[in-house]
Amino acid sequence: MRRGAKGSLALLAATALLLGGCTTSAPKESAVSKESAIPSETFVTEESVAPAEGPSGVFYEVFVRSFADSNGDGIGDLNGLTAKLDYLDRLGVDGLWLMPIQPSPSYHGYDVTDYYGIHPDYGTMDDFRKLLQEAHRRGIRVIMDLVVNHTSSEHPWFVDSAQGAGSKYRDWYTWAENAEQATPSDGATGSDPWHKGAHGSYLGVFWGGMPDLNFDHPEVRKEMVAIGQYWLKEGVDGFRLDAAKHIFGDFKSTISTPAVQQKNKSWWQEFRQGLNAVNPDAYLVGEVWDGAAIVAPYLDNALDSAFNFDLAGTLLGAAASGKSSGIGFTLSRMHGYFGKVSGGRFVDAPFLSNHDQTRVLNAVGGSVDRAKLAASLLLTMPGNAFVYYGEELGVAGIKPDEKLREPFPWTRKGGSPEETTWQNSSYRTEEASVEAQEADPKSLLNHYRKLISWRAQLPALRLGTIASYDAGNEYVTSYLRASGDEKALVLHNMSEQLQTVTLPESNAGQTSFAKLTLTTDDAASLDGRTISLPPYTTVVLIP
């Protein structure tokens, strides 16, 4: 049942925001507790839930290893990515998120051995500077993954720390006499957090190859701020912060306690303050895979954004089910809450999938039409939308993680010099390639281009807030977007059948949407007050 803007606030407060996880193949966290729902007392009046306007762009998440090869070794690299910036420019994105590019013993890079270096598979620091220069020339910001919660077990800091008491870096990690006696022992991710070494047992929440740094040690905090400052000085525009709630959230029994939450918040505020000394406009988006009440404190003078995991599930669920969703109602209240906590500086970070999650095509049952619908939902949301590489082509993929991070398909049959071959492509099809979709106006690729271009055309989509709207049709998802005096009504036909929506008669003080300005299907029409929506069609109306 759809609810209007003045529907029951208890609905939202009672909604547990589900899902959990991390950036590795470690076991995912369990469903979020009911305490993570937005506190009902947050919403006292209608005015208190009005979210502030914020900037809005489209970021593209890239796994460099899989994207484009420049030297024929089968591994994607920075120069390969630089050579493909025009493709991303045509797609319309104005931001890049680079998965880890620092030296690491693993293929994915989430266990760093040198925070100041570039992985030799990917190139050199000069190659990275060239990428930054060329991206900025095209108006594309670049943020990089920064993994501060843990290092690799091969990092020189940990190698020294493992030598025993008295080693220089011993206290940079957390040690116990032995794993059997170490407490607590309930790892926050569901796996055993303690791992036996030659001189005691060390804490590693995700797995033994990723020992957790000890952020109670002032030198650790100082060094991590210095690392962030170093990359900002190199020209990076910000960071995606991995496992942000696990800096002090090591154990299931304590991760949600006020003390642990406050320590996490304090650290990220310290980190933000340190970065401000170099670039106060640096963009920070955190992986806080939890509910709204847990996420909110990170937005208080710390992170600009936290990935909206709950919204991702909502968007994909709606696209897969074919039923309407009260996104506008729920999201406007969430934004109001986050806006209040952040002093109006919050920017949402909606997405559909990432390197840890089932790809969109699989999540919507293999239907390209529903994949287009999911994209339409995402790209008409407020905030910085994040698109995982290959989703614009309908690349498929399910766990294990390697299958979510396969080579990017530039050509129908593969074999082109720029394509990576570091692993086989299990899900490759000729249709899911740039070559196959480039010139097809009805392709998924061109659908993404169209929806991203809409954001550039309409300030209400690019900058605006979101509010609920009742279309009176159980198969049509609807919401209002607004930026200043500019307003837009967004309607999505979630079904495979034609749907109609009758707009209300104009009343004093109520916006009348009289012009069908944008549509994904030219067969959509507005006849008087009746809108006809072909299957899976999205339209935008303005006054």
C-alpha positions as CSV (number, residue, x, y, z in Angstrom):
1,M,0.0,0.0,0.0
2,R,1.3,3.4,-0.9
3,R,1.4,6.1,1.8
4,G,1.5,9.9,1.2
5,A,3.9,12.3,2.8
6,K,1.9,12.4,6.0
7,G,1.6,8.7,6.4
8,S,2.5,6.9,9.6
9,L,6.0,7.7,10.8
10,A,5.9,4.5,12.8
11,L,6.2,2.6,9.6
12,L,9.7,3.8,9.0
13,A,10.8,3.5,12.5
14,A,9.7,-0.1,12.6
15,T,11.5,-1.0,9.3
16,A,14.8,-2.7,10.0
17,L,17.4,-1.9,7.4
18,L,18.8,-5.2,6.4
19,L,22.0,-6.6,4.9
20,G,25.6,-6.8,6.1
21,G,29.0,-7.3,4.8
22,C,32.6,-6.4,4.1
23,T,34.9,-5.9,1.2
24,T,36.4,-9.4,1.1
25,S,35.1,-12.9,0.7
26,A,34.8,-13.2,4.4
27,P,31.3,-14.3,5.7
28,K,28.8,-11.5,5.5
29,E,27.3,-10.0,8.6
30,S,23.8,-10.9,9.7
31,A,20.7,-8.8,9.3
32,V,20.8,-5.5,11.1
33,S,19.1,-5.3,14.5
34,K,15.9,-3.4,15.0
35,E,17.9,-0.7,16.9
36,S,19.3,0.4,13.6
37,A,16.0,1.7,12.3
38,I,15.6,5.5,12.2
39,P,14.5,6.7,15.6
40,S,10.8,7.7,15.5
41,E,11.4,10.7,17.7
42,T,13.6,12.2,14.9
43,F,10.4,13.2,13.0
44,V,8.4,15.8,15.0
45,T,7.0,17.9,12.2
46,E,6.8,17.9,8.5
47,E,9.5,20.5,8.3
48,S,11.9,18.4,10.3
49,V,12.0,15.8,7.6
50,A,12.6,18.1,4.6
51,P,16.1,17.1,3.3
52,A,18.5,19.8,2.2
53,E,19.5,19.9,-1.4
54,G,22.9,18.5,-2.2
55,P,25.2,18.0,-5.2
56,S,24.6,15.0,-7.4
57,G,26.9,13.1,-9.8
58,V,27.5,9.7,-11.2
59,F,30.5,7.7,-10.1
60,Y,31.8,4.6,-11.9
61,E,33.4,1.9,-9.9
62,V,36.4,0.3,-11.7
63,F,38.4,-2.8,-10.9
64,V,41.6,-1.8,-12.7
65,R,42.7,-5.4,-13.1
66,S,39.7,-6.2,-15.2
67,F,39.0,-3.0,-17.2
68,A,41.6,-2.4,-19.9
69,D,45.1,-3.7,-20.7
70,S,47.7,-1.4,-22.2
71,N,50.8,-3.6,-22.4
72,G,49.6,-7.1,-23.5
73,D,50.1,-8.9,-20.2
74,G,46.4,-9.6,-19.8
75,I,46.1,-7.5,-16.6
76,G,44.2,-4.3,-16.6
77,D,46.4,-1.3,-15.7
78,L,46.3,2.5,-15.2
79,N,47.3,3.4,-18.7
80,G,44.6,1.1,-20.1
81,L,42.0,2.9,-18.0
82,T,43.4,6.3,-19.1
83,A,43.0,5.2,-22.7
84,K,39.3,4.4,-22.1
85,L,38.4,7.7,-20.3
86,D,36.6,8.8,-23.5
87,Y,34.2,5.8,-23.2
88,L,33.4,6.9,-19.6
89,D,33.1,10.5,-20.7
90,R,30.5,9.4,-23.3
91,L,28.7,7.4,-20.7
92,G,28.4,10.7,-18.8
93,V,30.0,9.8,-15.5
94,D,31.7,12.6,-13.6
95,G,33.5,10.5,-11.0
96,L,35.6,7.4,-10.8
97,W,36.0,5.1,-7.8
98,L,39.2,3.0,-8.2
99,M,39.2,-0.3,-6.2
100,P,42.6,-0.7,-4.4
101,I,45.6,0.2,-6.6
102,Q,48.3,-0.1,-3.9
103,P,50.7,-3.0,-3.6
104,S,49.1,-6.2,-2.3
105,P,49.7,-10.0,-2.4
106,S,46.1,-10.6,-3.5
107,Y,44.3,-10.1,-6.8
108,H,41.7,-7.7,-5.2
109,G,44.1,-5.5,-3.2
110,Y,42.2,-5.2,0.0
111,D,45.3,-6.3,2.0
112,V,47.8,-3.5,1.4
113,T,51.6,-3.9,1.8
114,D,52.5,-0.3,0.9
115,Y,50.1,2.6,1.4
116,Y,52.3,5.0,-0.5
117,G,52.9,2.9,-3.6
118,I,51.2,1.7,-6.8
119,H,50.7,-2.0,-7.5
120,P,53.3,-3.0,-10.1
121,D,50.7,-4.9,-12.1
122,Y,48.9,-1.5,-12.6
123,G,51.9,0.7,-13.5
124,T,53.8,3.5,-11.8
125,M,53.1,6.7,-9.9
126,D,53.7,8.6,-13.1
127,D,51.0,6.5,-14.8
128,F,48.6,7.3,-12.0
129,R,49.4,11.1,-12.2
130,K,48.7,10.9,-16.0
131,L,45.3,9.2,-15.2
132,L,44.4,12.0,-12.8
133,Q,45.4,14.7,-15.2
134,E,43.4,13.2,-18.1
135,A,40.4,12.5,-15.9
136,H,40.4,16.0,-14.5
137,R,40.7,17.4,-18.0
138,R,37.4,15.7,-18.8
139,G,35.8,16.9,-15.6
140,I,35.9,13.5,-14.0
141,R,36.8,13.3,-10.3
142,V,38.8,10.4,-9.0
143,I,38.4,8.8,-5.6
144,M,40.4,5.7,-4.5
145,D,39.8,2.9,-2.1
146,L,41.6,3.4,1.1
147,V,41.8,0.4,3.4
148,V,42.8,1.6,6.8
149,N,41.0,-1.0,9.1
150,H,43.7,-3.6,8.4
151,T,46.9,-4.3,6.4
152,S,48.2,-7.3,4.7
153,S,50.0,-9.8,7.0
154,E,52.9,-9.2,4.6
155,H,53.0,-5.5,5.3
156,P,56.4,-4.6,6.9
157,W,54.6,-3.2,9.9
158,F,53.0,-6.5,10.7
159,V,56.1,-8.6,9.9
160,D,57.9,-6.5,12.5
161,S,55.0,-6.7,14.9
162,A,54.9,-10.5,14.7
163,Q,58.5,-10.7,16.0
164,G,57.3,-10.4,19.6
165,A,57.2,-8.1,22.5
166,G,59.6,-5.2,22.1
167,S,59.3,-4.9,18.3
168,K,58.9,-1.4,17.0
169,Y,55.4,-2.0,15.6
170,R,54.2,-4.5,18.1
171,D,51.4,-2.2,19.4
172,W,50.3,-1.2,16.0
173,Y,48.3,-4.4,16.1
174,T,46.3,-6.2,18.8
175,W,47.9,-9.2,20.3
176,A,46.8,-11.8,22.9
177,E,48.8,-14.6,24.6
178,N,47.0,-17.3,22.6
179,A,43.9,-17.7,20.5
180,E,42.2,-20.1,22.9
181,Q,42.2,-17.6,25.7
182,A,41.7,-14.4,23.7
183,T,38.4,-12.6,24.5
184,P,36.1,-11.5,23.2
185,S,36.0,-14.2,20.5
186,D,32.8,-13.5,18.7
187,G,34.1,-11.9,15.5
188,A,31.9,-9.1,14.1
189,T,31.7,-10.7,10.7
190,G,30.9,-14.2,12.0
191,S,34.4,-15.7,11.6
192,D,37.0,-16.3,14.3
193,P,38.8,-13.0,14.8
194,W,41.9,-14.4,16.5
195,H,44.8,-16.0,14.6
196,K,47.8,-17.8,16.0
197,G,51.3,-16.3,15.3
198,A,54.7,-17.3,16.4
199,H,54.6,-14.9,19.4
200,G,50.9,-14.8,20.4
201,S,47.6,-14.4,18.7
202,Y,46.6,-11.4,16.7
203,L,43.3,-9.8,15.8
204,G,42.1,-10.1,12.2
205,V,38.3,-9.7,11.9
206,F,38.1,-10.6,8.2
207,W,40.8,-13.4,8.0
208,G,44.3,-14.1,9.1
209,G,45.8,-12.4,6.0
210,M,44.3,-9.1,7.1
211,P,45.4,-8.2,10.7
212,D,43.5,-5.3,12.1
213,L,45.4,-2.1,13.0
214,N,45.2,-0.9,16.6
215,F,43.6,2.6,16.3
216,D,43.9,3.1,20.1
217,H,47.6,3.7,19.2
218,P,48.1,7.4,18.4
219,E,50.9,6.7,15.9
220,V,48.6,4.5,13.9
221,R,46.0,7.3,13.7
222,K,48.7,9.8,12.8
223,E,50.1,7.6,10.0
224,M,46.7,7.0,8.5
225,V,46.0,10.8,8.4
226,A,49.4,11.3,6.7
227,I,48.5,8.6,4.1
228,G,45.3,10.3,3.3
229,Q,47.0,13.7,3.0
230,Y,49.7,12.2,0.7
231,W,47.2,11.0,-1.9
232,L,45.2,14.3,-1.7
233,K,48.5,16.1,-2.5
234,E,48.9,13.8,-5.5
235,G,45.6,15.1,-6.8
236,V,43.1,12.4,-5.6
237,D,39.6,13.9,-5.1
238,G,38.7,11.8,-2.1
239,F,38.3,8.2,-0.8
240,R,36.0,5.3,-0.6
241,L,36.6,4.1,3.0
242,D,36.6,0.3,3.3
243,A,35.0,-1.4,6.4
244,A,34.5,2.0,8.0
245,K,32.5,0.7,11.0
246,H,35.1,-1.9,11.8
247,I,37.9,0.5,12.9
248,F,36.8,-0.3,16.5
249,G,33.9,-2.7,15.6
250,D,35.7,-6.0,16.0
251,F,33.3,-8.1,18.0
252,K,29.6,-9.0,17.5
253,S,28.9,-8.5,21.2
254,T,30.3,-4.9,21.3
255,I,30.0,-3.5,17.7
256,S,26.7,-1.7,18.3
257,T,27.5,-0.4,21.8
258,P,27.5,3.4,22.3
259,A,31.2,3.2,23.3
260,V,32.3,1.5,20.1
261,Q,30.2,3.6,17.9
262,Q,31.5,6.8,19.5
263,K,35.1,5.7,19.0
264,N,34.4,5.0,15.3
265,K,32.8,8.4,14.9
266,S,35.7,10.1,16.7
267,W,38.3,8.5,14.5
268,W,36.6,9.5,11.3
269,Q,36.1,13.0,12.6
270,E,39.9,13.1,13.3
271,F,40.6,11.8,9.8
272,R,38.3,14.4,8.2
273,Q,40.0,17.2,10.2
274,G,43.4,16.0,9.0
275,L,42.3,15.9,5.3
276,N,40.8,19.4,5.6
277,A,44.3,20.7,6.2
278,V,45.1,19.6,2.6
279,N,41.7,19.7,0.8
280,P,38.5,20.6,2.7
281,D,36.5,19.6,-0.4
282,A,37.8,16.0,-0.5
283,Y,34.8,13.6,-0.9
284,L,34.6,10.8,1.6
285,V,32.1,7.9,1.1
286,G,32.2,5.1,3.6
287,E,31.2,1.5,3.6
288,V,29.0,1.3,6.6
289,W,26.9,-1.7,5.8
290,D,24.2,-1.2,8.4
291,G,20.9,0.6,9.3
292,A,20.2,4.3,9.4
293,A,20.8,4.7,13.2
294,I,24.2,3.2,12.9
295,V,25.1,5.1,9.7
296,A,24.0,8.5,10.9
297,P,26.9,9.3,13.4
298,Y,29.5,8.8,10.6
299,L,27.9,11.8,8.8
300,D,28.6,14.2,11.7
301,N,31.6,16.2,10.6
302,A,33.2,13.0,9.2
303,L,32.0,11.3,6.1
304,D,30.1,13.1,3.3
305,S,28.2,9.9,2.3
306,A,27.6,6.3,3.3
307,F,26.6,3.8,0.7
308,N,22.8,3.3,0.9
309,F,22.7,-0.5,1.1
310,D,19.1,-0.6,2.1
311,L,18.1,1.4,-0.9
312,A,20.0,-0.9,-3.2
313,G,17.9,-3.8,-2.0
314,T,14.7,-1.8,-2.3
315,L,15.5,-0.7,-5.9
316,L,16.5,-4.2,-7.1
317,G,13.5,-5.8,-5.3
318,A,11.1,-3.4,-6.9
319,A,12.6,-4.0,-10.4
320,A,12.5,-7.7,-9.9
321,S,9.0,-7.9,-8.5
322,G,7.2,-5.6,-10.9
323,K,5.4,-3.9,-8.0
324,S,5.5,-0.2,-7.0
325,S,7.6,0.9,-4.1
326,G,7.2,3.8,-1.6
327,I,10.7,5.0,-2.2
328,G,9.9,8.6,-2.0
329,F,8.2,8.4,1.4
330,T,11.0,6.3,3.0
331,L,13.9,8.0,1.4
332,S,12.7,11.6,2.2
333,R,12.6,10.7,5.9
334,M,15.9,9.0,5.8
335,H,17.4,12.0,4.1
336,G,15.8,14.3,6.7
337,Y,17.3,12.3,9.5
338,F,20.8,12.3,7.9
339,G,20.5,16.0,7.0
340,K,19.7,16.8,10.6
341,V,22.7,14.8,12.0
342,S,25.1,16.2,9.4
343,G,23.9,19.8,9.6
344,G,22.6,19.7,6.1
345,R,25.9,18.5,4.5
346,F,24.9,14.9,3.9
347,V,25.0,13.5,0.3
348,D,23.4,10.2,-0.4
349,A,25.3,7.4,-2.3
350,P,22.7,5.2,-4.0
351,F,23.9,2.2,-6.0
352,L,22.6,-1.2,-7.3
353,S,25.6,-3.5,-7.0
354,N,29.3,-3.5,-6.2
355,H,32.3,-5.8,-6.2
356,D,30.8,-7.8,-3.2
357,Q,27.3,-8.3,-4.5
358,T,25.3,-10.2,-7.1
359,R,25.3,-8.3,-10.4
360,V,22.1,-6.5,-11.4
361,L,21.1,-8.8,-14.3
362,N,21.1,-11.8,-12.0
363,A,19.3,-9.9,-9.3
364,V,16.4,-9.1,-11.6
365,G,16.1,-12.6,-13.1
366,G,18.1,-12.2,-16.2
367,S,15.7,-9.6,-17.8
368,V,17.4,-6.8,-19.7
369,D,14.1,-4.8,-19.5
370,R,14.2,-5.1,-15.7
371,A,17.9,-4.2,-15.6
372,K,16.9,-1.0,-17.5
373,L,14.2,-0.3,-15.0
374,A,16.6,-0.7,-12.1
375,A,19.0,1.7,-13.8
376,S,16.1,4.2,-14.3
377,L,15.3,4.0,-10.6
378,L,18.9,4.5,-9.6
379,L,19.6,7.4,-11.9
380,T,16.6,9.3,-10.8
381,M,17.6,9.2,-7.2
382,P,19.1,12.1,-5.3
383,G,22.8,12.0,-4.4
384,N,25.9,10.6,-6.0
385,A,24.8,7.5,-7.9
386,F,27.4,4.7,-8.1
387,V,27.5,2.4,-11.1
388,Y,29.6,-0.8,-11.0
389,Y,31.7,-1.4,-14.1
390,G,29.9,-3.6,-16.7
391,E,26.4,-3.1,-15.3
392,E,25.8,-0.6,-18.2
393,L,26.2,-3.6,-20.5
394,G,24.3,-6.2,-18.5
395,V,27.4,-8.2,-17.5
396,A,26.2,-11.2,-15.3
397,G,27.9,-12.5,-12.2
398,I,27.2,-14.2,-8.9
399,K,29.5,-15.3,-6.1
400,P,32.3,-16.3,-5.5
401,D,33.8,-12.8,-5.6
402,E,36.1,-13.5,-8.5
403,K,33.0,-14.1,-10.7
404,L,31.8,-10.6,-9.8
405,R,35.0,-9.0,-11.0
406,E,35.6,-10.5,-14.4
407,P,37.2,-8.9,-17.4
408,F,35.3,-6.0,-19.0
409,P,33.9,-7.0,-22.5
410,W,35.0,-4.5,-25.1
411,T,34.2,-6.7,-28.1
412,R,31.7,-9.3,-29.0
413,K,34.0,-12.3,-29.1
414,G,37.0,-11.0,-27.0
415,G,40.6,-11.2,-28.1
416,S,41.1,-7.4,-28.7
417,P,44.4,-6.0,-27.4
418,E,42.8,-4.0,-24.7
419,E,40.8,-6.8,-23.1
420,T,42.1,-8.3,-19.9
421,T,42.6,-12.1,-19.6
422,W,43.8,-12.4,-16.0
423,Q,40.9,-14.8,-15.5
424,N,38.3,-16.5,-17.7
425,S,34.9,-15.0,-18.2
426,S,32.3,-17.4,-17.0
427,Y,29.3,-15.3,-18.0
428,R,30.4,-13.7,-21.2
429,T,27.9,-13.2,-24.0
430,E,28.4,-11.4,-27.3
431,E,25.4,-9.1,-26.5
432,A,26.9,-7.9,-23.2
433,S,29.8,-6.0,-24.9
434,V,30.5,-2.4,-25.9
435,E,30.9,-3.4,-29.5
436,A,27.4,-5.0,-29.6
437,Q,25.7,-2.2,-27.8
438,E,27.4,1.0,-28.9
439,A,25.3,1.7,-32.0
440,D,22.0,0.1,-30.8
441,P,19.8,2.9,-29.6
442,K,17.7,0.4,-27.5
443,S,20.7,-1.2,-25.8
444,L,21.3,-1.1,-22.1
445,L,24.4,0.9,-22.6
446,N,22.5,3.7,-24.4
447,H,19.8,3.5,-21.8
448,Y,22.4,4.3,-19.1
449,R,23.7,7.1,-21.3
450,K,20.2,8.5,-21.7
451,L,19.3,8.4,-18.0
452,I,22.6,9.9,-17.0
453,S,22.1,12.7,-19.5
454,W,18.7,13.4,-17.9
455,R,20.5,14.4,-14.7
456,A,22.5,17.0,-16.7
457,Q,19.3,18.4,-18.3
458,L,17.1,18.8,-15.2
459,P,18.4,20.5,-12.0
460,A,15.5,18.8,-10.1
461,L,17.1,15.4,-10.9
462,R,20.6,16.5,-10.5
463,L,20.4,18.6,-7.4
464,G,17.0,18.1,-5.9
465,T,15.3,16.5,-3.0
466,I,12.9,13.6,-3.1
467,A,9.3,13.4,-1.7
468,S,6.5,11.0,-1.9
469,Y,3.8,11.0,-4.6
470,D,0.8,8.6,-4.8
471,A,0.2,7.6,-8.4
472,G,-2.8,5.5,-7.5
473,N,-1.5,2.5,-9.4
474,E,0.1,-0.6,-7.7
475,Y,2.4,-1.1,-10.7
476,V,3.7,2.4,-10.9
477,T,6.5,3.7,-8.7
478,S,6.3,7.5,-8.4
479,Y,8.0,10.3,-6.5
480,L,8.7,14.0,-6.7
481,R,12.0,15.6,-7.2
482,A,12.6,19.3,-6.6
483,S,15.4,21.9,-6.8
484,G,14.4,25.4,-5.7
485,D,11.4,26.4,-7.8
486,E,12.0,23.6,-10.3
487,K,9.9,20.4,-9.8
488,A,9.7,17.1,-11.6
489,L,7.4,14.1,-11.2
490,V,9.0,10.7,-11.9
491,L,6.9,7.7,-12.9
492,H,8.1,4.2,-13.5
493,N,5.9,1.4,-15.0
494,M,7.3,-1.6,-13.1
495,S,5.2,-4.1,-15.1
496,E,5.3,-5.8,-18.5
497,Q,1.9,-4.3,-19.4
498,L,0.7,-0.8,-20.3
499,Q,-0.3,1.2,-17.3
500,T,-2.1,4.5,-16.9
501,V,-2.0,7.2,-14.3
502,T,-4.5,10.0,-13.9
503,L,-3.1,13.2,-12.6
504,P,-5.2,15.1,-10.0
505,E,-7.0,18.3,-11.0
506,S,-5.1,21.5,-10.3
507,N,-5.7,22.9,-6.9
508,A,-4.5,26.1,-5.3
509,G,-1.0,25.5,-3.8
510,Q,-0.6,22.2,-5.6
511,T,1.8,21.8,-8.5
512,S,0.2,20.7,-11.8
513,F,2.5,18.6,-14.0
514,A,1.4,19.4,-17.5
515,K,4.4,18.6,-19.7
516,L,5.8,15.1,-20.5
517,T,9.4,16.2,-20.9
518,L,11.5,13.0,-20.7
519,T,10.7,9.4,-21.5
520,T,12.5,6.1,-22.1
521,D,9.9,5.1,-24.7
522,D,8.4,7.5,-27.3
523,A,5.1,5.6,-27.1
524,A,4.5,7.1,-23.7
525,S,1.8,9.9,-23.9
526,L,0.0,12.5,-21.9
527,D,-3.6,13.1,-22.9
528,G,-5.2,15.7,-20.7
529,R,-4.6,14.4,-17.2
530,T,-4.0,10.7,-18.3
531,I,-0.5,9.4,-18.7
532,S,0.0,6.2,-20.7
533,L,3.1,4.2,-19.7
534,P,4.3,1.4,-22.0
535,P,5.9,-1.6,-20.2
536,Y,9.0,-0.8,-18.1
537,T,8.9,2.8,-19.2
538,T,10.1,5.7,-17.1
539,V,8.8,9.3,-17.7
540,V,9.5,12.7,-16.1
541,L,6.9,15.4,-16.1
542,I,7.4,19.1,-15.3
543,P,4.9,21.8,-14.6
